[in-house]
Amino acid sequence: MIVGRIIGSVVSTIKHPCYNHQKILLVKPVSPQGAPQSGLMVAVDLVGAGSGDLVLVASEGRAAEELLDFSCRMPVRSLIVGIIDQIDL
Amino acid sequence: MRLGKVVGKVWATVKDPQLAAVKLALMEVVDENQTGTGKILIAADTIGAGDGDLVFWVSGGEAVRAFPDKNIPSDVTIVGLVDHLNVSAS
């Protein structure tokens, strides 16, 4: 999992059925100190995160299939699985 | 998943049978301002995106499972057409 900050949302009508009724957000990866890093992720939100929130993003392996209960096979890779309150370094 | 912009098409007659009837798009990875990053990828297109369309795509193992009835030998697959991006000022 990585740490990211929500910087916006995606509005999409034509998409794979597995994304129906899901909130799709834009996440900028950040360092544990909060500094923005390169790249941009599009992630499905499972926790009700909002713009500016620091979040935990799972984007490897079969996290999506484990966490989302869909009947279809899922081309979903990045999931927001937590809102970070604090990071102690 | 990540954002991309379709910049062209790829035709291939001889290809794996699982890719038959699957559109191949040439796509540039873009950032939140829809500015190209210079990275161009060939993606299997499941939604019928056209030139200039902003899309989101999956990579890796999930790219293989975009179709309900078959596994396609693709590591980049377009799975959604973006109507609008709401980007908050940072």
N, CA and C atoms of all chains as a GROMACS GRO file, in nm:
protein
  537
    1MET      N    1   0.084  -0.120   0.000
    1MET     CA    2   0.000   0.000   0.000
    1MET      C    3   0.087   0.124   0.000
    2ILE      N    4   0.032   0.231  -0.054
    2ILE     CA    5   0.105   0.358  -0.054
    2ILE      C    6   0.021   0.467   0.011
    3VAL      N    7   0.087   0.577   0.041
    3VAL     CA    8   0.018   0.694   0.095
    3VAL      C    9  -0.010   0.790  -0.020
    4GLY      N   10  -0.129   0.845  -0.025
    4GLY     CA   11  -0.162   0.939  -0.131
    4GLY      C   12  -0.254   1.048  -0.080
    5ARG      N   13  -0.268   1.153  -0.160
    5ARG     CA   14  -0.361   1.261  -0.124
    5ARG      C   15  -0.465   1.274  -0.235
    6ILE      N   16  -0.590   1.286  -0.195
    6ILE     CA   17  -0.699   1.299  -0.293
    6ILE      C   18  -0.692   1.439  -0.354
    7ILE      N   19  -0.684   1.445  -0.486
    7ILE     CA   20  -0.679   1.577  -0.550
    7ILE      C   21  -0.798   1.601  -0.641
    8GLY      N   22  -0.887   1.505  -0.652
    8GLY     CA   23  -1.003   1.529  -0.736
    8GLY      C   24  -1.081   1.401  -0.761
    9SER      N   25  -1.180   1.412  -0.850
    9SER     CA   26  -1.263   1.295  -0.880
    9SER      C   27  -1.281   1.281  -1.031
   10VAL      N   28  -1.324   1.162  -1.070
   10VAL     CA   29  -1.342   1.130  -1.211
   10VAL      C   30  -1.490   1.104  -1.236
   11VAL      N   31  -1.545   1.169  -1.338
   11VAL     CA   32  -1.683   1.143  -1.378
   11VAL      C   33  -1.678   1.063  -1.507
   12SER      N   34  -1.740   0.946  -1.507
   12SER     CA   35  -1.734   0.858  -1.623
   12SER      C   36  -1.866   0.788  -1.643
   13THR      N   37  -1.920   0.792  -1.765
   13THR     CA   38  -2.045   0.724  -1.796
   13THR      C   39  -2.017   0.588  -1.860
   14ILE      N   40  -1.931   0.591  -1.963
   14ILE     CA   41  -1.899   0.467  -2.034
   14ILE      C   42  -1.779   0.404  -1.966
   15LYS      N   43  -1.800   0.292  -1.901
   15LYS     CA   44  -1.691   0.227  -1.829
   15LYS      C   45  -1.723   0.079  -1.811
   16HIS      N   46  -1.624   0.006  -1.766
   16HIS     CA   47  -1.644  -0.136  -1.738
   16HIS      C   48  -1.752  -0.150  -1.629
   17PRO      N   49  -1.843  -0.248  -1.642
   17PRO     CA   50  -1.954  -0.260  -1.546
   17PRO      C   51  -1.908  -0.271  -1.401
   18CYS      N   52  -1.790  -0.318  -1.378
   18CYS     CA   53  -1.741  -0.332  -1.240
   18CYS      C   54  -1.724  -0.197  -1.171
   19TYR      N   55  -1.716  -0.089  -1.248
   19TYR     CA   56  -1.700   0.043  -1.189
   19TYR      C   57  -1.833   0.112  -1.164
   20ASN      N   58  -1.943   0.047  -1.204
   20ASN     CA   59  -2.074   0.110  -1.183
   20ASN      C   60  -2.099   0.129  -1.034
   21HIS      N   61  -2.155   0.243  -0.998
   21HIS     CA   62  -2.190   0.278  -0.859
   21HIS      C   63  -2.068   0.290  -0.768
   22GLN      N   64  -1.951   0.303  -0.826
   22GLN     CA   65  -1.831   0.323  -0.743
   22GLN      C   66  -1.786   0.468  -0.755
   23LYS      N   67  -1.730   0.520  -0.647
   23LYS     CA   68  -1.674   0.655  -0.651
   23LYS      C   69  -1.529   0.644  -0.696
   24ILE      N   70  -1.495   0.716  -0.801
   24ILE     CA   71  -1.360   0.707  -0.859
   24ILE      C   72  -1.288   0.839  -0.832
   25LEU      N   73  -1.175   0.831  -0.766
   25LEU     CA   74  -1.103   0.952  -0.724
   25LEU      C   75  -0.963   0.956  -0.783
   26LEU      N   76  -0.910   1.079  -0.793
   26LEU     CA   77  -0.772   1.100  -0.836
   26LEU      C   78  -0.683   1.109  -0.712
   27VAL      N   79  -0.578   1.031  -0.712
   27VAL     CA   80  -0.489   1.028  -0.596
   27VAL      C   81  -0.347   1.060  -0.640
   28LYS      N   82  -0.287   1.159  -0.574
   28LYS     CA   83  -0.146   1.191  -0.599
   28LYS      C   84  -0.063   1.119  -0.493
   29PRO      N   85   0.030   1.032  -0.535
   29PRO     CA   86   0.116   0.967  -0.435
   29PRO      C   87   0.198   1.071  -0.360
   30VAL      N   88   0.212   1.054  -0.229
   30VAL     CA   89   0.295   1.145  -0.150
   30VAL      C   90   0.390   1.063  -0.063
   31SER      N   91   0.497   1.129  -0.019
   31SER     CA   92   0.590   1.064   0.073
   31SER      C   93   0.527   1.062   0.211
   32PRO      N   94   0.582   0.982   0.305
   32PRO     CA   95   0.525   0.981   0.441
   32PRO      C   96   0.528   1.120   0.505
   33GLN      N   97   0.619   1.206   0.459
   33GLN     CA   98   0.623   1.344   0.511
   33GLN      C   99   0.517   1.432   0.447
   34GLY      N  100   0.454   1.384   0.341
   34GLY     CA  101   0.348   1.460   0.277
   34GLY      C  102   0.388   1.530   0.149
   35ALA      N  103   0.513   1.510   0.104
   35ALA     CA  104   0.559   1.575  -0.019
   35ALA      C  105   0.506   1.500  -0.142
   36PRO      N  106   0.449   1.572  -0.239
   36PRO     CA  107   0.397   1.506  -0.358
   36PRO      C  108   0.507   1.434  -0.434
   37GLN      N  109   0.473   1.318  -0.488
   37GLN     CA  110   0.568   1.243  -0.569
   37GLN      C  111   0.516   1.232  -0.711
   38SER      N  112   0.599   1.180  -0.799
   38SER     CA  113   0.559   1.173  -0.940
   38SER      C  114   0.448   1.070  -0.958
   39GLY      N  115   0.374   1.087  -1.065
   39GLY     CA  116   0.269   0.992  -1.097
   39GLY      C  117   0.133   1.038  -1.048
   40LEU      N  118   0.031   0.971  -1.096
   40LEU     CA  119  -0.107   1.002  -1.060
   40LEU      C  120  -0.184   0.871  -1.067
   41MET      N  121  -0.270   0.849  -0.968
   41MET     CA  122  -0.347   0.725  -0.969
   41MET      C  123  -0.496   0.756  -0.976
   42VAL      N  124  -0.568   0.666  -1.039
   42VAL     CA  125  -0.714   0.669  -1.038
   42VAL      C  126  -0.756   0.551  -0.951
   43ALA      N  127  -0.832   0.577  -0.845
   43ALA     CA  128  -0.861   0.470  -0.750
   43ALA      C  129  -1.009   0.467  -0.713
   44VAL      N  130  -1.059   0.346  -0.686
   44VAL     CA  131  -1.196   0.329  -0.638
   44VAL      C  132  -1.198   0.350  -0.488
   45ASP      N  133  -1.291   0.433  -0.441
   45ASP     CA  134  -1.297   0.469  -0.300
   45ASP      C  135  -1.390   0.376  -0.224
   46LEU      N  136  -1.337   0.310  -0.120
   46LEU     CA  137  -1.419   0.220  -0.039
   46LEU      C  138  -1.456   0.281   0.096
   47VAL      N  139  -1.397   0.397   0.130
   47VAL     CA  140  -1.410   0.446   0.268
   47VAL      C  141  -1.476   0.583   0.279
   48GLY      N  142  -1.517   0.642   0.168
   48GLY     CA  143  -1.580   0.774   0.174
   48GLY      C  144  -1.481   0.887   0.191
   49ALA      N  145  -1.367   0.877   0.125
   49ALA     CA  146  -1.265   0.983   0.134
   49ALA      C  147  -1.308   1.103   0.050
   50GLY      N  148  -1.254   1.220   0.085
   50GLY     CA  149  -1.287   1.342   0.012
   50GLY      C  150  -1.162   1.416  -0.029
   51SER      N  151  -1.183   1.524  -0.104
   51SER     CA  152  -1.071   1.600  -0.156
   51SER      C  153  -0.981   1.652  -0.044
   52GLY      N  154  -0.851   1.635  -0.060
   52GLY     CA  155  -0.754   1.681   0.039
   52GLY      C  156  -0.717   1.577   0.143
   53ASP      N  157  -0.794   1.469   0.152
   53ASP     CA  158  -0.766   1.365   0.252
   53ASP      C  159  -0.638   1.290   0.219
   54LEU      N  160  -0.565   1.253   0.325
   54LEU     CA  161  -0.450   1.165   0.311
   54LEU      C  162  -0.502   1.022   0.325
   55VAL      N  163  -0.473   0.939   0.227
   55VAL     CA  164  -0.536   0.806   0.226
   55VAL      C  165  -0.434   0.695   0.204
   56LEU      N  166  -0.480   0.575   0.231
   56LEU     CA  167  -0.403   0.454   0.211
   56LEU      C  168  -0.456   0.389   0.083
   57VAL      N  169  -0.368   0.364  -0.013
   57VAL     CA  170  -0.412   0.308  -0.141
   57VAL      C  171  -0.347   0.172  -0.162
   58ALA      N  172  -0.431   0.072  -0.185
   58ALA     CA  173  -0.380  -0.062  -0.219
   58ALA      C  174  -0.384  -0.075  -0.369
   59SER      N  175  -0.272  -0.110  -0.430
   59SER     CA  176  -0.273  -0.115  -0.577
   59SER      C  177  -0.196  -0.234  -0.632
   60GLU      N  178  -0.171  -0.330  -0.553
   60GLU     CA  179  -0.098  -0.446  -0.602
   60GLU      C  180  -0.179  -0.572  -0.578
   61GLY      N  181  -0.142  -0.673  -0.653
   61GLY     CA  182  -0.201  -0.803  -0.629
   61GLY      C  183  -0.349  -0.807  -0.653
   62ARG      N  184  -0.419  -0.886  -0.576
   62ARG     CA  185  -0.561  -0.906  -0.599
   62ARG      C  186  -0.645  -0.844  -0.488
   63ALA      N  187  -0.598  -0.727  -0.442
   63ALA     CA  188  -0.669  -0.662  -0.332
   63ALA      C  189  -0.814  -0.634  -0.369
   64ALA      N  190  -0.834  -0.587  -0.492
   64ALA     CA  191  -0.970  -0.549  -0.533
   64ALA      C  192  -1.064  -0.668  -0.530
   65GLU      N  193  -1.017  -0.780  -0.582
   65GLU     CA  194  -1.105  -0.898  -0.586
   65GLU      C  195  -1.136  -0.950  -0.446
   66GLU      N  196  -1.040  -0.930  -0.355
   66GLU     CA  197  -1.063  -0.976  -0.218
   66GLU      C  198  -1.163  -0.885  -0.147
   67LEU      N  199  -1.157  -0.754  -0.178
   67LEU     CA  200  -1.234  -0.659  -0.099
   67LEU      C  201  -1.370  -0.626  -0.157
   68LEU      N  202  -1.382  -0.630  -0.289
   68LEU     CA  203  -1.510  -0.597  -0.351
   68LEU      C  204  -1.583  -0.725  -0.383
   69ASP      N  205  -1.709  -0.728  -0.349
   69ASP     CA  206  -1.786  -0.850  -0.372
   69ASP      C  207  -1.863  -0.837  -0.503
   70PHE      N  208  -1.796  -0.863  -0.612
   70PHE     CA  209  -1.860  -0.854  -0.743
   70PHE      C  210  -1.874  -0.992  -0.802
   71SER      N  211  -1.973  -1.007  -0.884
   71SER     CA  212  -1.989  -1.136  -0.950
   71SER      C  213  -1.903  -1.142  -1.076
   72CYS      N  214  -1.867  -1.024  -1.131
   72CYS     CA  215  -1.790  -1.026  -1.254
   72CYS      C  216  -1.640  -1.025  -1.226
   73ARG      N  217  -1.562  -1.060  -1.326
   73ARG     CA  218  -1.418  -1.054  -1.313
   73ARG      C  219  -1.377  -0.908  -1.320
   74MET      N  220  -1.286  -0.867  -1.236
   74MET     CA  221  -1.267  -0.725  -1.220
   74MET      C  222  -1.135  -0.670  -1.268
   75PRO      N  223  -1.138  -0.580  -1.365
   75PRO     CA  224  -1.016  -0.508  -1.399
   75PRO      C  225  -1.001  -0.384  -1.311
   76VAL      N  226  -0.999  -0.404  -1.180
   76VAL     CA  227  -0.983  -0.294  -1.085
   76VAL      C  228  -0.853  -0.318  -1.009
   77ARG      N  229  -0.767  -0.218  -1.004
   77ARG     CA  230  -0.635  -0.238  -0.946
   77ARG      C  231  -0.612  -0.152  -0.821
   78SER      N  232  -0.654  -0.027  -0.827
   78SER     CA  233  -0.623   0.065  -0.717
   78SER      C  234  -0.747   0.090  -0.632
   79LEU      N  235  -0.732   0.071  -0.501
   79LEU     CA  236  -0.843   0.090  -0.409
   79LEU      C  237  -0.800   0.178  -0.294
   80ILE      N  238  -0.888   0.271  -0.256
   80ILE     CA  239  -0.862   0.350  -0.135
   80ILE      C  240  -0.922   0.272  -0.019
   81VAL      N  241  -0.835   0.229   0.072
   81VAL     CA  242  -0.881   0.139   0.178
   81VAL      C  243  -0.875   0.202   0.317
   82GLY      N  244  -0.827   0.326   0.327
   82GLY     CA  245  -0.824   0.388   0.458
   82GLY      C  246  -0.796   0.537   0.450
   83ILE      N  247  -0.845   0.611   0.552
   83ILE     CA  248  -0.812   0.754   0.563
   83ILE      C  249  -0.712   0.768   0.677
   84ILE      N  250  -0.597   0.828   0.648
   84ILE     CA  251  -0.489   0.836   0.746
   84ILE      C  252  -0.512   0.954   0.840
   85ASP      N  253  -0.510   0.926   0.971
   85ASP     CA  254  -0.522   1.033   1.070
   85ASP      C  255  -0.385   1.094   1.097
   86GLN      N  256  -0.285   1.008   1.110
   86GLN     CA  257  -0.154   1.057   1.154
   86GLN      C  258  -0.048   0.955   1.115
   87ILE      N  259   0.070   1.006   1.079
   87ILE     CA  260   0.184   0.918   1.054
   87ILE      C  261   0.295   0.959   1.151
   88ASP      N  262   0.341   0.865   1.232
   88ASP     CA  263   0.454   0.892   1.322
   88ASP      C  264   0.581   0.841   1.256
   89LEU      N  265   0.679   0.929   1.243
   89LEU     CA  266   0.806   0.887   1.183
   89LEU      C  267   0.917   0.891   1.288
   90MET      N  268  -0.509   0.206  -1.128
   90MET     CA  269  -0.554   0.263  -1.253
   90MET      C  270  -0.489   0.399  -1.272
   91ARG      N  271  -0.480   0.442  -1.396
   91ARG     CA  272  -0.418   0.570  -1.428
   91ARG      C  273  -0.495   0.638  -1.540
   92LEU      N  274  -0.459   0.763  -1.568
   92LEU     CA  275  -0.525   0.838  -1.675
   92LEU      C  276  -0.442   0.834  -1.802
   93GLY      N  277  -0.509   0.838  -1.916
   93GLY     CA  278  -0.439   0.844  -2.043
   93GLY      C  279  -0.523   0.915  -2.146
   94LYS      N  280  -0.460   0.953  -2.256
   94LYS     CA  281  -0.531   1.016  -2.367
   94LYS      C  282  -0.501   0.936  -2.493
   95VAL      N  283  -0.608   0.900  -2.564
   95VAL     CA  284  -0.590   0.820  -2.686
   95VAL      C  285  -0.531   0.908  -2.795
   96VAL      N  286  -0.423   0.864  -2.856
   96VAL     CA  287  -0.357   0.944  -2.960
   96VAL      C  288  -0.353   0.873  -3.095
   97GLY      N  289  -0.402   0.751  -3.102
   97GLY     CA  290  -0.401   0.682  -3.230
   97GLY      C  291  -0.450   0.539  -3.217
   98LYS      N  292  -0.440   0.466  -3.326
   98LYS     CA  293  -0.484   0.327  -3.329
   98LYS      C  294  -0.370   0.239  -3.377
   99VAL      N  295  -0.378   0.112  -3.344
   99VAL     CA  296  -0.280   0.016  -3.393
   99VAL      C  297  -0.356  -0.098  -3.460
  100TRP      N  298  -0.315  -0.133  -3.580
  100TRP     CA  299  -0.373  -0.248  -3.647
  100TRP      C  300  -0.273  -0.363  -3.643
  101ALA      N  301  -0.320  -0.483  -3.616
  101ALA     CA  302  -0.235  -0.601  -3.625
  101ALA      C  303  -0.321  -0.715  -3.676
  102THR      N  304  -0.284  -0.770  -3.787
  102THR     CA  305  -0.363  -0.880  -3.844
  102THR      C  306  -0.324  -1.012  -3.779
  103VAL      N  307  -0.194  -1.034  -3.770
  103VAL     CA  308  -0.148  -1.158  -3.708
  103VAL      C  309  -0.128  -1.132  -3.560
  104LYS      N  310  -0.211  -1.194  -3.478
  104LYS     CA  311  -0.198  -1.174  -3.333
  104LYS      C  312  -0.260  -1.293  -3.262
  105ASP      N  313  -0.242  -1.296  -3.132
  105ASP     CA  314  -0.298  -1.404  -3.052
  105ASP      C  315  -0.450  -1.412  -3.074
  106PRO      N  316  -0.505  -1.533  -3.088
  106PRO     CA  317  -0.650  -1.546  -3.112
  106PRO      C  318  -0.735  -1.478  -3.006
  107GLN      N  319  -0.687  -1.470  -2.884
  107GLN     CA  320  -0.766  -1.405  -2.779
  107GLN      C  321  -0.778  -1.254  -2.802
  108LEU      N  322  -0.691  -1.200  -2.886
  108LEU     CA  323  -0.698  -1.057  -2.917
  108LEU      C  324  -0.781  -1.028  -3.041
  109ALA      N  325  -0.836  -1.133  -3.101
  109ALA     CA  326  -0.921  -1.112  -3.218
  109ALA      C  327  -1.040  -1.024  -3.179
  110ALA      N  328  -1.070  -0.926  -3.262
  110ALA     CA  329  -1.182  -0.833  -3.240
  110ALA      C  330  -1.161  -0.740  -3.120
  111VAL      N  331  -1.042  -0.738  -3.065
  111VAL     CA  332  -1.012  -0.642  -2.959
  111VAL      C  333  -0.940  -0.523  -3.022
  112LYS      N  334  -0.995  -0.402  -2.999
  112LYS     CA  335  -0.930  -0.282  -3.054
  112LYS      C  336  -0.802  -0.251  -2.978
  113LEU      N  337  -0.702  -0.207  -3.051
  113LEU     CA  338  -0.578  -0.166  -2.987
  113LEU      C  339  -0.562  -0.016  -3.006
  114ALA      N  340  -0.541   0.055  -2.899
  114ALA     CA  341  -0.528   0.201  -2.905
  114ALA      C  342  -0.388   0.242  -2.864
  115LEU      N  343  -0.341   0.348  -2.928
  115LEU     CA  344  -0.215   0.410  -2.889
  115LEU      C  345  -0.253   0.519  -2.789
  116MET      N  346  -0.192   0.518  -2.673
  116MET     CA  347  -0.238   0.605  -2.566
  116MET      C  348  -0.118   0.669  -2.496
  117GLU      N  349  -0.131   0.797  -2.466
  117GLU     CA  350  -0.026   0.864  -2.389
  117GLU      C  351  -0.072   0.881  -2.245
  118VAL      N  352   0.015   0.848  -2.153
  118VAL     CA  353  -0.016   0.866  -2.011
  118VAL      C  354  -0.019   1.017  -1.981
  119VAL      N  355  -0.125   1.064  -1.911
  119VAL     CA  356  -0.136   1.206  -1.881
  119VAL      C  357  -0.145   1.230  -1.730
  120ASP      N  358  -0.119   1.353  -1.690
  120ASP     CA  359  -0.130   1.388  -1.548
  120ASP      C  360  -0.265   1.452  -1.520
  121GLU      N  361  -0.281   1.507  -1.399
  121GLU     CA  362  -0.411   1.560  -1.358
  121GLU      C  363  -0.454   1.682  -1.440
  122ASN      N  364  -0.357   1.748  -1.506
  122ASN     CA  365  -0.391   1.862  -1.593
  122ASN      C  366  -0.412   1.818  -1.737
  123GLN      N  367  -0.418   1.688  -1.757
  123GLN     CA  368  -0.434   1.627  -1.890
  123GLN      C  369  -0.316   1.658  -1.981
  124THR      N  370  -0.202   1.687  -1.920
  124THR     CA  371  -0.080   1.711  -1.996
  124THR      C  372  -0.008   1.578  -2.015
  125GLY      N  373   0.036   1.553  -2.137
  125GLY     CA  374   0.105   1.428  -2.166
  125GLY      C  375   0.236   1.416  -2.090
  126THR      N  376   0.267   1.295  -2.044
  126THR     CA  377   0.394   1.273  -1.974
  126THR      C  378   0.502   1.225  -2.070
  127GLY      N  379   0.465   1.202  -2.195
  127GLY     CA  380   0.562   1.155  -2.293
  127GLY      C  381   0.568   1.003  -2.304
  128LYS      N  382   0.500   0.935  -2.212
  128LYS     CA  383   0.503   0.788  -2.216
  128LYS      C  384   0.387   0.738  -2.301
  129ILE      N  385   0.419   0.667  -2.409
  129ILE     CA  386   0.317   0.617  -2.501
  129ILE      C  387   0.305   0.465  -2.483
  130LEU      N  388   0.180   0.418  -2.470
  130LEU     CA  389   0.156   0.276  -2.452
  130LEU      C  390   0.054   0.227  -2.554
  131ILE      N  391   0.060   0.098  -2.585
  131ILE     CA  392  -0.045   0.037  -2.666
  131ILE      C  393  -0.137  -0.038  -2.572
  132ALA      N  394  -0.267  -0.006  -2.580
  132ALA     CA  395  -0.362  -0.060  -2.484
  132ALA      C  396  -0.474  -0.133  -2.555
  133ALA      N  397  -0.522  -0.241  -2.495
  133ALA     CA  398  -0.644  -0.305  -2.541
  133ALA      C  399  -0.760  -0.216  -2.497
  134ASP      N  400  -0.852  -0.188  -2.590
  134ASP     CA  401  -0.959  -0.093  -2.562
  134ASP      C  402  -1.092  -0.168  -2.549
  135THR      N  403  -1.154  -0.161  -2.430
  135THR     CA  404  -1.280  -0.233  -2.409
  135THR      C  405  -1.402  -0.143  -2.423
  136ILE      N  406  -1.383  -0.013  -2.443
  136ILE     CA  407  -1.497   0.079  -2.440
  136ILE      C  408  -1.518   0.154  -2.572
  137GLY      N  409  -1.430   0.136  -2.669
  137GLY     CA  410  -1.446   0.204  -2.796
  137GLY      C  411  -1.405   0.350  -2.793
  138ALA      N  412  -1.295   0.379  -2.727
  138ALA     CA  413  -1.246   0.517  -2.720
  138ALA      C  414  -1.192   0.561  -2.856
  139GLY      N  415  -1.203   0.693  -2.882
  139GLY     CA  416  -1.152   0.748  -3.008
  139GLY      C  417  -1.038   0.843  -2.983
  140ASP      N  418  -0.984   0.895  -3.092
  140ASP     CA  419  -0.871   0.987  -3.083
  140ASP      C  420  -0.905   1.106  -2.993
  141GLY      N  421  -0.815   1.140  -2.902
  141GLY     CA  422  -0.833   1.257  -2.817
  141GLY      C  423  -0.912   1.230  -2.690
  142ASP      N  424  -0.973   1.112  -2.678
  142ASP     CA  425  -1.054   1.083  -2.559
  142ASP      C  426  -0.965   1.063  -2.436
  143LEU      N  427  -1.013   1.117  -2.324
  143LEU     CA  428  -0.946   1.095  -2.196
  143LEU      C  429  -1.004   0.966  -2.136
  144VAL      N  430  -0.918   0.877  -2.093
  144VAL     CA  431  -0.962   0.745  -2.046
  144VAL      C  432  -0.890   0.709  -1.917
  145PHE      N  433  -0.943   0.608  -1.847
  145PHE     CA  434  -0.861   0.549  -1.741
  145PHE      C  435  -0.836   0.403  -1.774
  146TRP      N  436  -0.720   0.355  -1.730
  146TRP     CA  437  -0.675   0.222  -1.773
  146TRP      C  438  -0.613   0.148  -1.656
  147VAL      N  439  -0.612   0.015  -1.668
  147VAL     CA  440  -0.548  -0.070  -1.567
  147VAL      C  441  -0.426  -0.137  -1.628
  148SER      N  442  -0.332  -0.170  -1.541
  148SER     CA  443  -0.213  -0.239  -1.587
  148SER      C  444  -0.201  -0.372  -1.512
  149GLY      N  445  -0.105  -0.451  -1.554
  149GLY     CA  446  -0.073  -0.574  -1.482
  149GLY      C  447  -0.179  -0.682  -1.496
  150GLY      N  448  -0.189  -0.765  -1.395
  150GLY     CA  449  -0.278  -0.882  -1.400
  150GLY      C  450  -0.423  -0.846  -1.421
  151GLU      N  451  -0.465  -0.730  -1.370
  151GLU     CA  452  -0.605  -0.690  -1.384
  151GLU      C  453  -0.639  -0.657  -1.530
  152ALA      N  454  -0.539  -0.619  -1.607
  152ALA     CA  455  -0.562  -0.586  -1.748
  152ALA      C  456  -0.605  -0.709  -1.827
  153VAL      N  457  -0.569  -0.825  -1.779
  153VAL     CA  458  -0.601  -0.950  -1.847
  153VAL      C  459  -0.749  -0.983  -1.834
  154ARG      N  460  -0.813  -0.934  -1.728
  154ARG     CA  461  -0.947  -0.982  -1.695
  154ARG      C  462  -1.058  -0.885  -1.731
  155ALA      N  463  -1.038  -0.805  -1.834
  155ALA     CA  464  -1.138  -0.704  -1.868
  155ALA      C  465  -1.262  -0.762  -1.936
  156PHE      N  466  -1.250  -0.876  -1.999
  156PHE     CA  467  -1.364  -0.936  -2.067
  156PHE      C  468  -1.421  -1.050  -1.982
  157PRO      N  469  -1.555  -1.066  -1.984
  157PRO     CA  470  -1.615  -1.166  -1.896
  157PRO      C  471  -1.583  -1.310  -1.936
  158ASP      N  472  -1.558  -1.330  -2.064
  158ASP     CA  473  -1.550  -1.469  -2.112
  158ASP      C  474  -1.410  -1.512  -2.155
  159LYS      N  475  -1.312  -1.426  -2.146
  159LYS     CA  476  -1.180  -1.466  -2.191
  159LYS      C  477  -1.071  -1.386  -2.122
  160ASN      N  478  -0.954  -1.444  -2.116
  160ASN     CA  479  -0.836  -1.372  -2.068
  160ASN      C  480  -0.760  -1.322  -2.189
  161ILE      N  481  -0.734  -1.191  -2.194
  161ILE     CA  482  -0.660  -1.138  -2.309
  161ILE      C  483  -0.513  -1.118  -2.269
  162PRO      N  484  -0.422  -1.147  -2.362
  162PRO     CA  485  -0.281  -1.127  -2.332
  162PRO      C  486  -0.244  -0.979  -2.344
  163SER      N  487  -0.290  -0.899  -2.248
  163SER     CA  488  -0.263  -0.755  -2.249
  163SER      C  489  -0.216  -0.713  -2.110
  164ASP      N  490  -0.124  -0.620  -2.102
  164ASP     CA  491  -0.085  -0.568  -1.971
  164ASP      C  492  -0.128  -0.423  -1.952
  165VAL      N  493  -0.194  -0.367  -2.052
  165VAL     CA  494  -0.253  -0.234  -2.040
  165VAL      C  495  -0.390  -0.239  -2.106
  166THR      N  496  -0.497  -0.212  -2.030
  166THR     CA  497  -0.632  -0.219  -2.085
  166THR      C  498  -0.711  -0.096  -2.043
  167ILE      N  499  -0.774  -0.032  -2.143
  167ILE     CA  500  -0.859   0.085  -2.118
  167ILE      C  501  -0.994   0.036  -2.068
  168VAL      N  502  -1.038   0.084  -1.949
  168VAL     CA  503  -1.162   0.034  -1.890
  168VAL      C  504  -1.268   0.143  -1.868
  169GLY      N  505  -1.235   0.270  -1.896
  169GLY     CA  506  -1.337   0.372  -1.875
  169GLY      C  507  -1.307   0.499  -1.953
  170LEU      N  508  -1.417   0.563  -1.997
  170LEU     CA  509  -1.406   0.690  -2.069
  170LEU      C  510  -1.436   0.802  -1.971
  171VAL      N  511  -1.347   0.900  -1.959
  171VAL     CA  512  -1.365   1.009  -1.862
  171VAL      C  513  -1.450   1.118  -1.925
  172ASP      N  514  -1.565   1.150  -1.862
  172ASP     CA  515  -1.647   1.262  -1.909
  172ASP      C  516  -1.589   1.392  -1.857
  173HIS      N  517  -1.551   1.390  -1.730
  173HIS     CA  518  -1.508   1.513  -1.665
  173HIS      C  519  -1.416   1.481  -1.548
  174LEU      N  520  -1.315   1.565  -1.530
  174LEU     CA  521  -1.226   1.554  -1.414
  174LEU      C  522  -1.252   1.672  -1.323
  175ASN      N  523  -1.277   1.644  -1.196
  175ASN     CA  524  -1.285   1.752  -1.097
  175ASN      C  525  -1.153   1.754  -1.022
  176VAL      N  526  -1.068   1.851  -1.053
  176VAL     CA  527  -0.940   1.859  -0.984
  176VAL      C  528  -0.943   1.981  -0.892
  177SER      N  529  -0.920   1.955  -0.763
  177SER     CA  530  -0.920   2.067  -0.668
  177SER      C  531  -0.788   2.141  -0.676
  178ALA      N  532  -0.792   2.272  -0.659
  178ALA     CA  533  -0.669   2.352  -0.660
  178ALA      C  534  -0.583   2.314  -0.541
  179SER      N  535  -0.455   2.294  -0.566
  179SER     CA  536  -0.368   2.254  -0.455
  179SER      C  537  -0.261   2.360  -0.432
   0.00000   0.00000   0.00000
